[in-house]
């Protein structure tokens, strides 16, 4: 994601979530902003604790904000296109 595109994404992220760190990786930031824009954020986030628990069970370790799994972009290509 280029400089201007990232700046726009960061501005949108700050609009929805504030300017206090921590800031997630770009691919997560992009997903969170998109969910806010399309109105699905609240519905999807309410499932987050269950998803986190299942993920930790599969990995066999705790996942925190610094865990390497959060740096993996699961989108279909390196540009984040689905």
Backbone torsions as a table, in degrees:
resi	resn	phi	psi	omega
1	UNK	NA	123.1	-176.7
2	UNK	-67.7	170.6	-176.7
3	UNK	-57.8	-47.0	-178.5
4	UNK	-68.8	-41.2	178.3
5	UNK	-64.0	-41.4	178.7
6	UNK	-66.1	-39.4	178.8
7	UNK	-60.4	-43.2	178.1
8	UNK	-63.4	-44.4	178.3
9	UNK	-60.7	-45.8	179.9
10	UNK	-61.7	-41.8	177.8
11	UNK	-61.8	-41.8	178.5
12	UNK	-67.0	-41.4	178.8
13	UNK	-60.2	-46.8	179.3
14	UNK	-62.6	-37.7	177.4
15	UNK	-58.0	-46.2	-176.2
16	UNK	-83.4	-34.8	-169.7
17	UNK	-120.3	-3.3	179.7
18	UNK	91.0	172.9	-174.0
19	UNK	-106.8	18.6	180.0
20	UNK	-95.5	127.7	176.7
21	UNK	-61.8	162.2	9.1
22	UNK	-83.8	150.1	175.1
23	UNK	-102.4	133.6	-179.6
24	UNK	-74.2	167.9	173.3
25	UNK	-57.4	158.4	-174.8
26	UNK	-55.5	-41.6	-177.0
27	UNK	-66.2	-33.5	177.0
28	UNK	-74.9	-41.7	177.1
29	UNK	-56.3	-44.9	179.9
30	UNK	-60.7	-44.5	179.5
31	UNK	-64.3	-42.8	-179.7
32	UNK	-63.7	-43.8	178.7
33	UNK	-62.8	-44.2	-179.9
34	UNK	-61.5	-41.6	178.2
35	UNK	-62.8	-39.1	177.0
36	UNK	-64.0	-43.4	-178.3
37	UNK	-64.8	-40.6	-176.1
38	UNK	-92.5	3.0	173.8
39	UNK	79.3	15.4	-179.0
40	UNK	-102.7	-0.1	-174.5
41	UNK	-57.7	-53.1	-175.5
42	UNK	-59.6	-43.9	-179.3
43	UNK	-63.1	-44.2	-177.7
44	UNK	-72.7	-37.4	-176.9
45	UNK	-69.7	-28.8	-179.7
46	UNK	-65.0	-19.5	177.2
47	UNK	-90.4	-3.9	-174.3
48	UNK	-59.0	-43.9	-179.8
49	UNK	-60.1	-39.2	179.0
50	UNK	-67.3	-41.9	178.4
51	UNK	-64.4	-41.9	178.2
52	UNK	-60.9	-46.4	-179.6
53	UNK	-60.4	-47.1	179.0
54	UNK	-61.5	-42.1	179.7
55	UNK	-63.7	-42.9	178.1
56	UNK	-64.7	-38.4	177.4
57	UNK	-62.6	-42.5	-179.7
58	UNK	-66.9	-45.0	-178.4
59	UNK	-76.3	-24.2	-177.4
60	UNK	74.4	25.2	179.3
61	UNK	-156.7	159.3	178.0
62	UNK	-70.9	144.7	176.0
63	UNK	-111.8	121.1	175.1
64	UNK	-119.5	-176.6	-176.4
65	UNK	-63.5	-16.1	-179.3
66	UNK	-103.0	5.4	-177.0
67	UNK	-68.2	141.0	-178.2
68	UNK	-60.2	-28.3	-178.3
69	UNK	-60.2	-28.2	-179.5
70	UNK	-73.2	-13.3	177.5
71	UNK	-88.5	-5.7	179.8
72	UNK	-84.3	126.0	177.7
73	UNK	-96.2	111.1	-176.4
74	UNK	-89.0	10.4	177.5
75	UNK	-69.3	167.4	-172.9
76	UNK	-71.3	-23.3	178.6
77	UNK	-144.6	172.2	-175.2
78	UNK	-67.7	-11.7	177.9
79	UNK	-92.0	1.2	179.3
80	UNK	80.9	14.9	179.0
81	UNK	-82.8	141.1	179.7
82	UNK	-102.0	NA	NA
